[in-house]
Amino acid sequence: MSDCRDCLHEISDYLDGQLDPELKRVLEEHLVSCHRCKVVLDSTRKTIELYCDGKLFQLPGGVRERLHTALRQKLQDRQR
């Protein structure tokens, strides 16, 4: 995982349990040392849990892409 942008790109797949084991390990290592990405992960997880009453579900492709775009933009804005 080279930076936060890469991490944020993989958060949805991580929450869905769809990352290969090596990428999952690298992402988890990044999350240990990066407070910002950990906050995004925790917030995303909590939002999904609240919305679904604790039941995770697969987001439709369009929603998932819009969420990723919004997260990337938010991160870029904060890095400026």
C-alpha positions as CSV (number, residue, x, y, z in Angstrom):
1,M,0.0,0.0,0.0
2,S,1.9,3.0,-1.2
3,D,-0.4,5.7,0.2
4,C,-3.8,6.7,1.7
5,R,-5.3,7.0,-1.8
6,D,-4.6,3.3,-2.4
7,C,-6.0,2.4,1.0
8,L,-9.2,4.3,0.4
9,H,-9.6,2.6,-3.0
10,E,-9.6,-0.8,-1.3
11,I,-11.8,-0.1,1.8
12,S,-15.0,-1.3,0.2
13,D,-13.5,-4.6,-0.9
14,Y,-11.9,-4.9,2.5
15,L,-15.3,-4.5,4.2
16,D,-16.9,-6.9,1.8
17,G,-14.1,-9.5,2.5
18,Q,-13.0,-9.5,-1.1
19,L,-9.3,-8.7,-0.8
20,D,-6.7,-11.3,-1.5
21,P,-4.8,-12.2,1.7
22,E,-1.6,-10.3,0.9
23,L,-3.4,-7.1,0.0
24,K,-5.5,-7.5,3.2
25,R,-2.4,-7.8,5.3
26,V,-0.8,-4.7,3.7
27,L,-4.0,-2.7,4.1
28,E,-4.2,-3.7,7.8
29,E,-0.6,-2.7,8.3
30,H,-1.4,0.7,6.8
31,L,-4.4,1.1,9.0
32,V,-2.4,0.5,12.2
33,S,-0.2,3.5,11.4
34,C,-2.7,5.8,9.7
35,H,-5.3,7.5,11.8
36,R,-7.1,9.1,8.9
37,C,-7.6,5.9,7.0
38,K,-8.7,4.1,10.2
39,V,-11.3,6.8,10.8
40,V,-12.6,6.5,7.2
41,L,-12.8,2.7,7.6
42,D,-14.5,2.9,11.0
43,S,-17.0,5.5,9.8
44,T,-17.8,3.6,6.7
45,R,-18.3,0.4,8.6
46,K,-20.5,2.1,11.2
47,T,-22.6,3.9,8.5
48,I,-23.2,0.6,6.7
49,E,-24.1,-1.1,10.0
50,L,-26.5,1.6,11.0
51,Y,-28.1,1.8,7.6
52,C,-28.5,-2.0,7.4
53,D,-29.3,-2.6,11.0
54,G,-26.1,-4.4,11.4
55,K,-26.4,-6.4,8.2
56,L,-23.7,-5.8,5.6
57,F,-24.7,-5.9,1.9
58,Q,-23.1,-5.4,-1.5
59,L,-23.5,-1.9,-2.8
60,P,-24.6,-1.5,-6.4
61,G,-21.7,-0.6,-8.7
62,G,-22.8,2.9,-9.3
63,V,-23.2,3.7,-5.6
64,R,-19.9,2.1,-4.8
65,E,-18.1,4.1,-7.4
66,R,-19.7,7.4,-6.3
67,L,-18.7,6.6,-2.7
68,H,-15.1,5.9,-3.7
69,T,-15.0,9.1,-5.7
70,A,-16.3,11.1,-2.8
71,L,-13.8,9.5,-0.4
72,R,-10.9,10.2,-2.8
73,Q,-12.0,13.8,-3.2
74,K,-12.3,14.3,0.5
75,L,-8.9,12.9,1.1
76,Q,-7.3,15.1,-1.6
77,D,-9.0,18.2,-0.2
78,R,-7.6,17.4,3.3
79,Q,-4.1,16.8,1.9
80,R,-4.0,20.3,0.4
